[in-house]
Amino acid sequence: MAGRRRKSRGLSPEDKALWQKVAEQAIPLARPLPDLAEMLDNQPDVTPPVPVDPPLKPFKIGSKPARYIPVNMLKPGFDQGFAAVSSNMDKRNFERLKKGKLAVDGRIDLHGMTLAQAHPALNNFVRDAYHSGKRLLLVITGKGCRTSDESIMPERRGVLKRQVPQWLNQPPLSPLVLQVTEASRKHGGGGAYYVYLRRQR
């Protein structure tokens, strides 16, 4: 009859045997996840080592502690480093140069100029002096000024004082310059440099 549903007969013994063979030969799509709790239980027990303080030196009551001498790790100041520059001249003339005993052939005052003004002015001055056959030049930079006392770490700002030796030791001036050293006190001391030029070739 059209309105009746057929009663399910279930799997026959043959169907069950066939399904069992298929299930035995089937390959699982994904490996089962490992048991995390079991993995943690199997981990070796690693205890971090306890830091051990270095052994104390023998100490007697009433004895004085060893004197601690701090090591100065600061770099030498600019003036100290520049004063240690080696001589490119013969020793006798170099000593006379540092003492201000050689005649100055020309001078330029860069004090108060900006870096953009001072650099070309120095280049032109040194090149003109070289081509004119001059040997000893005096370049005045000024000593620079300190920051206000209100700052935490006041420092000397002598930008030109630091920059001029670098310009003199770089092209286009380095091939013309034989020696650069701080001027003697009568010519400005720490605020000026002697620039001794090479002979013309």
GROMACS elastic network, one bead per residue, 0.5 to 0.9 nm:
[ bonds ]
;  ai    aj funct       b0    kb
    1     4     6  0.57134   500
    1     5     6  0.88497   500
    2     5     6  0.83050   500
    6     9     6  0.89777   500
    9    12     6  0.81353   500
   11    14     6  0.78895   500
   11    15     6  0.57088   500
   11    16     6  0.62476   500
   12    15     6  0.51492   500
   12    16     6  0.63153   500
   12    17     6  0.87361   500
   13    16     6  0.51000   500
   13    17     6  0.62260   500
   13    18     6  0.86621   500
   14    17     6  0.51679   500
   14    18     6  0.62263   500
   14    19     6  0.86486   500
   15    18     6  0.50930   500
   15    19     6  0.61259   500
   15    20     6  0.85922   500
   16    19     6  0.50954   500
   16    20     6  0.61493   500
   16    21     6  0.87973   500
   17    20     6  0.51172   500
   17    21     6  0.64837   500
   17    22     6  0.88654   500
   18    21     6  0.52895   500
   18    22     6  0.64160   500
   18    23     6  0.87627   500
   19    22     6  0.50900   500
   19    23     6  0.61377   500
   19    24     6  0.86396   500
   20    23     6  0.51430   500
   20    24     6  0.62332   500
   20    25     6  0.88078   500
   21    24     6  0.51730   500
   21    25     6  0.63812   500
   21    26     6  0.87088   500
   22    25     6  0.53008   500
   22    26     6  0.61084   500
   23    26     6  0.52372   500
   23    27     6  0.86388   500
   24    27     6  0.84835   500
   27    30     6  0.88140   500
   28    31     6  0.70197   500
   30    33     6  0.87230   500
   31    34     6  0.88318   500
   33    36     6  0.84398   500
   34    37     6  0.88295   500
   34    38     6  0.81258   500
   34    39     6  0.76958   500
   35    38     6  0.53396   500
   35    39     6  0.63693   500
   35    40     6  0.88924   500
   36    39     6  0.50563   500
   36    40     6  0.62789   500
   36    41     6  0.86393   500
   37    40     6  0.52441   500
   37    41     6  0.62745   500
   37    42     6  0.88010   500
   38    41     6  0.50721   500
   38    42     6  0.63319   500
   38    43     6  0.89419   500
   39    42     6  0.52030   500
   39    43     6  0.65199   500
   40    43     6  0.53266   500
   40    44     6  0.88015   500
   41    44     6  0.82529   500
   42    45     6  0.89489   500
   43    46     6  0.86531   500
   47    50     6  0.87526   500
   49    52     6  0.88393   500
   52    55     6  0.87003   500
   53    56     6  0.85076   500
   56    59     6  0.82090   500
   59    62     6  0.88127   500
   59    63     6  0.71913   500
   59    65     6  0.85011   500
   60    63     6  0.56621   500
   60    64     6  0.88133   500
   61    64     6  0.87173   500
   64    67     6  0.85375   500
   65    68     6  0.87763   500
   72    75     6  0.85689   500
   74    77     6  0.86741   500
   76    79     6  0.81238   500
   76    80     6  0.59954   500
   76    81     6  0.61298   500
   77    80     6  0.52925   500
   77    81     6  0.61980   500
   77    82     6  0.86095   500
   78    81     6  0.51706   500
   78    82     6  0.60659   500
   78    83     6  0.84690   500
   78   162     6  0.77511   500
   79    82     6  0.52139   500
   79    83     6  0.60020   500
   79    84     6  0.87385   500
   79   182     6  0.87288   500
   79   190     6  0.78415   500
   80    83     6  0.51470   500
   80    84     6  0.65014   500
   81    84     6  0.54012   500
   81    85     6  0.70225   500
   82    85     6  0.54201   500
   82   181     6  0.75339   500
   82   182     6  0.78331   500
   83    86     6  0.86891   500
   83   181     6  0.73832   500
   83   182     6  0.72775   500
   85   180     6  0.87424   500
   85   181     6  0.78075   500
   87    90     6  0.74259   500
   87    91     6  0.72999   500
   87    94     6  0.67941   500
   87   179     6  0.70922   500
   87   180     6  0.88993   500
   88    91     6  0.86271   500
   88    94     6  0.82435   500
   88   178     6  0.64004   500
   88   179     6  0.60463   500
   89    92     6  0.82812   500
   89    93     6  0.67563   500
   89    94     6  0.58538   500
   89   178     6  0.74200   500
   89   179     6  0.71200   500
   90    93     6  0.57467   500
   90    94     6  0.61533   500
   90    95     6  0.87812   500
   91    94     6  0.50700   500
   91    95     6  0.61923   500
   91    96     6  0.86757   500
   92    95     6  0.53591   500
   92    96     6  0.63940   500
   92    97     6  0.86690   500
   93    97     6  0.59789   500
   93    98     6  0.86737   500
   93   102     6  0.82095   500
   94    98     6  0.62912   500
   94    99     6  0.86825   500
   94   179     6  0.87532   500
   95    98     6  0.52648   500
   95    99     6  0.63250   500
   95   100     6  0.87420   500
   95   101     6  0.86909   500
   96    99     6  0.51641   500
   96   100     6  0.62488   500
   96   101     6  0.51039   500
   96   102     6  0.62961   500
   97   100     6  0.52061   500
   97   101     6  0.59308   500
   97   102     6  0.56284   500
   97   103     6  0.88968   500
   97   136     6  0.89282   500
   97   181     6  0.84029   500
   97   183     6  0.82426   500
   97   184     6  0.83022   500
   97   194     6  0.77424   500
   97   196     6  0.87425   500
   98   101     6  0.76965   500
   98   102     6  0.87574   500
   98   181     6  0.71184   500
   98   182     6  0.72350   500
   98   183     6  0.64627   500
   98   184     6  0.59347   500
   98   194     6  0.81412   500
   99   102     6  0.82086   500
   99   183     6  0.79838   500
   99   184     6  0.55926   500
   99   185     6  0.83569   500
   99   186     6  0.89946   500
  100   103     6  0.78165   500
  100   104     6  0.87185   500
  100   183     6  0.70532   500
  100   184     6  0.53834   500
  100   185     6  0.81222   500
  100   186     6  0.73641   500
  100   187     6  0.74062   500
  100   194     6  0.88489   500
  102   136     6  0.77590   500
  103   136     6  0.71030   500
  104   107     6  0.74822   500
  104   134     6  0.89292   500
  104   135     6  0.80463   500
  104   136     6  0.51926   500
  104   137     6  0.57479   500
  104   138     6  0.66820   500
  104   194     6  0.85342   500
  105   129     6  0.84896   500
  105   134     6  0.59134   500
  105   135     6  0.66115   500
  105   136     6  0.53932   500
  105   137     6  0.57607   500
  105   138     6  0.80474   500
  106   125     6  0.89460   500
  106   129     6  0.75068   500
  106   134     6  0.75565   500
  106   135     6  0.86439   500
  106   136     6  0.69530   500
  106   138     6  0.63036   500
  106   139     6  0.86913   500
  107   125     6  0.86286   500
  107   136     6  0.88231   500
  107   137     6  0.55001   500
  107   139     6  0.57763   500
  107   140     6  0.75738   500
  108   121     6  0.86596   500
  108   122     6  0.77761   500
  108   125     6  0.74404   500
  108   137     6  0.80272   500
  108   138     6  0.64611   500
  108   139     6  0.51624   500
  108   140     6  0.61625   500
  108   141     6  0.88631   500
  109   112     6  0.85536   500
  109   113     6  0.88511   500
  109   138     6  0.84221   500
  109   139     6  0.61742   500
  109   141     6  0.65508   500
  109   142     6  0.85708   500
  109   192     6  0.88316   500
  110   113     6  0.55780   500
  110   114     6  0.84929   500
  110   117     6  0.85397   500
  110   118     6  0.59253   500
  110   121     6  0.80897   500
  110   122     6  0.80004   500
  110   139     6  0.72734   500
  110   140     6  0.57674   500
  110   141     6  0.52110   500
  110   142     6  0.78076   500
  110   160     6  0.78546   500
  111   114     6  0.86999   500
  111   118     6  0.86421   500
  111   140     6  0.63793   500
  111   142     6  0.53503   500
  111   143     6  0.88592   500
  111   144     6  0.89034   500
  111   160     6  0.78577   500
  111   191     6  0.88984   500
  112   118     6  0.89952   500
  112   141     6  0.81322   500
  112   142     6  0.80953   500
  113   116     6  0.79933   500
  113   117     6  0.58060   500
  113   118     6  0.56819   500
  113   141     6  0.88880   500
  113   160     6  0.84507   500
  114   117     6  0.51877   500
  114   118     6  0.59698   500
  114   119     6  0.85639   500
  114   160     6  0.81700   500
  115   118     6  0.50496   500
  115   119     6  0.59597   500
  115   120     6  0.89334   500
  115   159     6  0.80488   500
  115   160     6  0.70174   500
  115   163     6  0.83712   500
  116   119     6  0.59096   500
  116   120     6  0.73428   500
  117   120     6  0.62834   500
  117   121     6  0.64445   500
  117   122     6  0.88617   500
  118   121     6  0.51109   500
  118   122     6  0.59902   500
  118   123     6  0.85944   500
  118   160     6  0.80307   500
  118   164     6  0.87023   500
  119   122     6  0.52839   500
  119   123     6  0.62753   500
  119   124     6  0.87812   500
  119   164     6  0.80274   500
  119   167     6  0.76083   500
  120   123     6  0.50005   500
  120   124     6  0.61356   500
  120   125     6  0.84656   500
  121   124     6  0.53711   500
  121   125     6  0.61084   500
  121   126     6  0.86927   500
  122   125     6  0.51004   500
  122   126     6  0.61119   500
  122   127     6  0.85204   500
  122   139     6  0.82945   500
  122   164     6  0.83447   500
  122   167     6  0.85662   500
  122   168     6  0.87501   500
  123   126     6  0.54724   500
  123   127     6  0.61702   500
  123   128     6  0.85324   500
  123   167     6  0.84672   500
  123   168     6  0.85729   500
  123   172     6  0.77196   500
  123   173     6  0.68001   500
  124   127     6  0.53114   500
  124   128     6  0.59854   500
  124   129     6  0.84598   500
  125   128     6  0.53277   500
  125   129     6  0.61341   500
  125   130     6  0.86551   500
  126   129     6  0.51171   500
  126   130     6  0.61250   500
  126   131     6  0.87141   500
  126   137     6  0.80250   500
  126   173     6  0.72955   500
  126   176     6  0.80666   500
  126   177     6  0.86260   500
  126   195     6  0.87877   500
  126   197     6  0.84279   500
  127   130     6  0.51050   500
  127   131     6  0.62623   500
  127   132     6  0.85392   500
  127   172     6  0.88565   500
  127   173     6  0.74196   500
  127   176     6  0.76989   500
  128   131     6  0.52992   500
  128   132     6  0.61324   500
  128   133     6  0.88154   500
  128   134     6  0.88423   500
  129   133     6  0.63983   500
  129   134     6  0.52740   500
  129   135     6  0.77041   500
  129   137     6  0.81079   500
  129   197     6  0.85857   500
  130   133     6  0.52704   500
  130   134     6  0.56701   500
  130   135     6  0.71876   500
  130   176     6  0.69707   500
  130   177     6  0.88773   500
  130   197     6  0.67384   500
  130   198     6  0.77498   500
  130   199     6  0.78816   500
  130   200     6  0.71126   500
  131   134     6  0.76282   500
  131   200     6  0.72969   500
  133   197     6  0.89029   500
  133   199     6  0.72690   500
  133   200     6  0.68114   500
  134   137     6  0.77087   500
  134   196     6  0.88479   500
  134   197     6  0.73221   500
  134   199     6  0.84675   500
  135   195     6  0.80365   500
  135   196     6  0.55163   500
  135   198     6  0.68727   500
  135   199     6  0.73439   500
  136   194     6  0.67896   500
  136   195     6  0.57903   500
  136   197     6  0.63060   500
  137   193     6  0.81825   500
  137   194     6  0.57883   500
  137   196     6  0.62883   500
  137   197     6  0.78004   500
  138   183     6  0.77010   500
  138   187     6  0.79688   500
  138   192     6  0.68428   500
  138   193     6  0.57838   500
  138   195     6  0.62064   500
  138   196     6  0.88120   500
  139   164     6  0.85876   500
  139   183     6  0.87925   500
  139   191     6  0.88032   500
  139   192     6  0.55233   500
  139   193     6  0.51815   500
  139   194     6  0.64834   500
  139   195     6  0.71684   500
  140   161     6  0.85751   500
  140   187     6  0.87587   500
  140   188     6  0.74627   500
  140   191     6  0.61164   500
  140   193     6  0.64397   500
  140   194     6  0.89354   500
  141   144     6  0.80555   500
  141   158     6  0.82371   500
  141   159     6  0.88167   500
  141   160     6  0.57138   500
  141   161     6  0.54505   500
  141   164     6  0.78155   500
  141   190     6  0.88248   500
  141   191     6  0.54821   500
  141   192     6  0.54628   500
  141   193     6  0.78401   500
  142   145     6  0.87811   500
  142   158     6  0.73929   500
  142   160     6  0.76269   500
  142   161     6  0.67059   500
  142   188     6  0.81123   500
  142   190     6  0.76027   500
  142   192     6  0.64627   500
  143   156     6  0.84739   500
  143   157     6  0.85439   500
  143   158     6  0.58614   500
  143   160     6  0.85801   500
  143   161     6  0.65087   500
  143   188     6  0.89500   500
  143   189     6  0.87687   500
  143   190     6  0.59788   500
  143   192     6  0.78343   500
  144   156     6  0.63422   500
  144   157     6  0.53915   500
  144   159     6  0.70580   500
  144   160     6  0.78538   500
  144   161     6  0.71415   500
  144   191     6  0.78345   500
  145   155     6  0.84461   500
  145   156     6  0.57691   500
  145   157     6  0.55855   500
  145   158     6  0.64414   500
  146   149     6  0.83085   500
  146   154     6  0.63743   500
  146   155     6  0.56596   500
  146   157     6  0.60073   500
  146   158     6  0.84159   500
  147   150     6  0.81916   500
  147   151     6  0.69565   500
  147   153     6  0.85340   500
  147   154     6  0.52318   500
  147   155     6  0.60867   500
  147   156     6  0.68951   500
  147   157     6  0.73576   500
  148   151     6  0.59169   500
  148   154     6  0.68371   500
  149   152     6  0.78573   500
  149   153     6  0.85059   500
  149   154     6  0.66305   500
  150   153     6  0.87236   500
  150   154     6  0.81993   500
  151   154     6  0.58046   500
  156   159     6  0.86933   500
  157   160     6  0.87982   500
  157   161     6  0.87745   500
  158   161     6  0.50694   500
  158   162     6  0.63225   500
  158   163     6  0.85825   500
  159   162     6  0.53600   500
  159   163     6  0.60141   500
  159   164     6  0.85417   500
  160   164     6  0.56942   500
  160   165     6  0.88124   500
  161   164     6  0.59448   500
  161   165     6  0.75809   500
  161   190     6  0.83445   500
  161   191     6  0.69877   500
  161   192     6  0.77415   500
  161   193     6  0.87689   500
  162   165     6  0.64784   500
  162   166     6  0.73523   500
  163   166     6  0.53195   500
  163   167     6  0.64048   500
  163   168     6  0.88427   500
  164   167     6  0.51230   500
  164   168     6  0.62403   500
  164   169     6  0.87182   500
  164   193     6  0.87719   500
  165   168     6  0.50553   500
  165   169     6  0.62300   500
  165   170     6  0.87926   500
  165   180     6  0.71824   500
  165   181     6  0.87077   500
  165   193     6  0.83884   500
  166   169     6  0.51380   500
  166   170     6  0.63212   500
  167   170     6  0.52798   500
  167   171     6  0.76102   500
  167   172     6  0.85326   500
  167   173     6  0.71375   500
  167   174     6  0.79523   500
  168   171     6  0.77034   500
  168   172     6  0.83028   500
  168   173     6  0.54081   500
  168   174     6  0.55822   500
  168   176     6  0.87788   500
  168   177     6  0.69694   500
  168   180     6  0.78221   500
  168   195     6  0.84029   500
  169   172     6  0.87719   500
  169   173     6  0.67368   500
  169   175     6  0.83980   500
  169   177     6  0.76153   500
  169   180     6  0.86114   500
  170   173     6  0.60327   500
  170   175     6  0.82747   500
  171   174     6  0.51109   500
  171   175     6  0.69224   500
  171   176     6  0.89969   500
  172   175     6  0.68697   500
  172   176     6  0.79932   500
  173   176     6  0.54240   500
  173   177     6  0.64025   500
  174   177     6  0.52554   500
  174   178     6  0.79114   500
  175   178     6  0.79235   500
  175   198     6  0.81335   500
  176   196     6  0.89417   500
  176   197     6  0.58030   500
  176   198     6  0.56348   500
  176   199     6  0.82241   500
  176   200     6  0.84507   500
  177   180     6  0.75482   500
  177   195     6  0.69070   500
  177   196     6  0.61470   500
  177   198     6  0.56961   500
  178   195     6  0.77126   500
  178   196     6  0.56361   500
  178   197     6  0.51673   500
  178   198     6  0.52559   500
  178   199     6  0.89081   500
  179   194     6  0.78928   500
  179   195     6  0.59482   500
  179   196     6  0.50424   500
  179   197     6  0.69437   500
  179   198     6  0.84883   500
  180   193     6  0.66988   500
  180   194     6  0.57147   500
  180   196     6  0.63856   500
  180   197     6  0.89259   500
  181   192     6  0.88552   500
  181   193     6  0.56375   500
  181   194     6  0.53872   500
  181   195     6  0.68979   500
  181   196     6  0.86381   500
  182   188     6  0.88391   500
  182   189     6  0.64792   500
  182   190     6  0.62432   500
  182   191     6  0.80183   500
  182   192     6  0.62153   500
  182   194     6  0.60081   500
  182   195     6  0.88730   500
  183   186     6  0.79715   500
  183   187     6  0.58687   500
  183   188     6  0.62425   500
  183   190     6  0.67515   500
  183   191     6  0.77270   500
  183   192     6  0.54231   500
  183   194     6  0.53073   500
  184   187     6  0.54975   500
  184   188     6  0.65129   500
  184   190     6  0.80097   500
  184   192     6  0.83788   500
  184   193     6  0.84838   500
  184   194     6  0.85351   500
  185   188     6  0.52212   500
  185   190     6  0.76935   500
  186   189     6  0.68374   500
  187   191     6  0.86003   500
  187   192     6  0.70794   500
  187   193     6  0.85981   500
  187   194     6  0.89706   500
  188   191     6  0.52904   500
  188   192     6  0.53583   500
  188   193     6  0.82314   500
  189   192     6  0.59231   500
  189   193     6  0.78454   500
  190   193     6  0.77215   500
  197   200     6  0.88468   500
  198   201     6  0.86835   500
